[in-house]
Amino acid sequence: MTKGVKFKTKWDLKELLPDESKETIEKEKELILAENHRFINKWKGRKDYLEDPTVLREALDEYEALNRKYGSSGGSGFYFYLKLSLDQNNPEIKAKFNDLQEFAIKIGNDLQFFEHNLARADGAARKKFLAYIGLAPYRHFLERLFAQAKYLLSDEEEKIMNLKHPLSHSNWVKMVAGFLAKEERAVLGEGGKKEKKSFSEISKLMSSPKKKVRDSAAAAFNQILEKHSDAAEHEINSVLANKKVNDELRKMPRPDLARHIDDDIESDVVDALVGSVSKRFDIPREYYALKAKLFGVKKLEYHERNVEYGKFDKKYSYVETVKMVNKAFSDLDDKFFEIAKKMAEGKIDAFPKKGKSSGAFCANDLVSQPTYVLLNHTGSLDDALTFAHEMGHAVNSELQKEKQNSLNFGSPKSTAEVASTFMEDFVLDDLMKETDDEGRLAIMMHKLNSDISTIFRQIACYEFEQELHSEFRKKGYLSKKEIGKLFQKRMAAYMGSSISQSAGSENWWIYWSHIRSFFYNYSYASGLLISKALQASYSQDPAFMEKIKEFLAAGTSASPKKIFLGMGINIVDKKFWDGGLDKVEKLLDETKALARKLKKI
């Protein structure tokens, strides 16, 4: 299914900006400014759109068109964001990007009155708006604003909250992150000699296939964390105190509610997810027991839990990878293949080069603009799976563009990883069919390690955060020793007895940045488990693909809970989450059986 596909390997960004001349950029900025201020001048100071649903429909249609065509930085802003990812140290690109960012922020500040005023509409007006059929295309956009409004403060108080955030949160977090980033240590390298490595490089060496190398890295890693543990103790207590004050001012009844509102997901859905996963911690415990047996040890050290088992040396050229992913997409649905084919014609920047961003991403901005994917393809198994993952995001984005208006374009964090992991898993299934038993065992262990980390470790972290905030609010201050005990308790709960809570691991909360973003981690688990549940439904009935496409195209037109109810699925029911967990357990059972067949255990 690759006939007619052109394998371009660099972005064609001319759809965003025909050239980089100052005249072209300034001309677009003038147009964006004029269109935004046309809207601002028309609606600022008016109250009729806050009372009359027909007038509100007019205002929202204009607001939607503004966000569809122009946004706050148009094609230029997205263009230089992408260009900067290709050449991060280019001062000219940085300057143009920063200028456009400042331009966009000023417009955003001038425009924010509209959503703030809508959010504060009185109860009678809200009911009228939500009941009015003419506002149906914007119903959930309004629902999201109204949900946030309950916890909004006055405009002046909100300004104070914004102004104090860097001082009471961001600067503390940046301080500790900066301390860690500056650290270097001489550790044993893969070549067997001592080499000076950065903190980031040391963290990667802890997963080395060579035990002496990973043990040397772990000793240095733990020493660095211990060195900065006193500063981290004060940092975490400060951000916990700031969070407590914010929640009290906004009268939020639970510490994780702000996250749920931001992510457009109901608390009962997250509670069902967390409860379902934590009751199945036997799965990761059995996985780590299997891994220890395969490595021939009774216990793995804490830092060894991610060491890869076995070898999978096959390389995949970029063309082979594109063909492989296109075939998998074509087998699933013709529409997926059409999107993948379109992306391969100038919307993917494939290969690493000096100055380019590391890793991979799928990016979109306005609903009227193309989707772009960045890769750093070198031919590894992970590169092939990453391609499938990012193309899943692209499919998600392109399906939404066909169905949604600009105010419903995008995916909430709770479901953002569904399409990507859905596609990735189907490509992985195809890969496993093409390899021998030894290679298959290595791939299966690799996949299990990823699933365990994405689902169970993230939920264990979420429960650690819940207990951390609860204990802080009881006591007013927590020592690093108390925090370390809470952390090890939650990590041991999912790892079991086959992973040692080694000396030094009590400090690993120090570098885990997500706990400073508060309750973010559940979204990794929710995305992957929803994906697995959808995979299971599709495997039982291929006609279910039509419902999957409806979900992927839904954007933010309704909450995930309502979207799934429309598909006949209740994600508050723990049985839903168990469906995804059953798939992980099935893979674990198959991996054990293969290991026995090969006489590895």
Buried (B, 14 or more C-beta within 10 A) or exposed (E): BBEEBEBBBEBEBEBBBEEBEEEBBEEBBEEBBEBBBEBBEEBEEEEEBBBBBEBBBBBBBBBBBBBBBBBBBBBBBBBBBBBBBBBEEBEEBBEBBEBBBEBBEEBEEBBEBBBBBBBBBEEEBBEBBBEBEBBEBBBBBBBBBBBBBEBBBEEEEEEEBEEEEEEBBEEBBBBBBEBBEEBEBEBBBEEEEEBEBBBEBBBEBBBBEBEEBBBBBBBBBBBBBBBBBEBBBBBBBBBBBBBBEBBEEBEBEBBBBBBBBBBBBBBEBBBBBBEBBBEBBEBBBBBBBBBBBBBEBEBBBBBBBBBEBBEBEBEBEBEEBBBBBBBBBBEBBEBBBBBBBBBBEBBBBBEEEEEBBEEBEBBBBBBBBBBBBBBBBEBBBBBBBBBBBBBBBBBBBBBBBEBBBBBBBBBBBBBBBBBBBBBBBBBBEBBBEEBEEBBBBBBBBBBBBBBBBBBBBBBBBBBBBBBBBEBBBEEEEBEBEBBBEBBBBBBBBBBBEBBBBBEBBBBBBBBEEBBBEBBBBBBBBBBBBBBBBBBBBBEEEEEBBEBBBBBBBBBBBBBBBBBBBEBEBBBBEBEBBBBBBBBBBEBBEBBBEBBEEEEBE
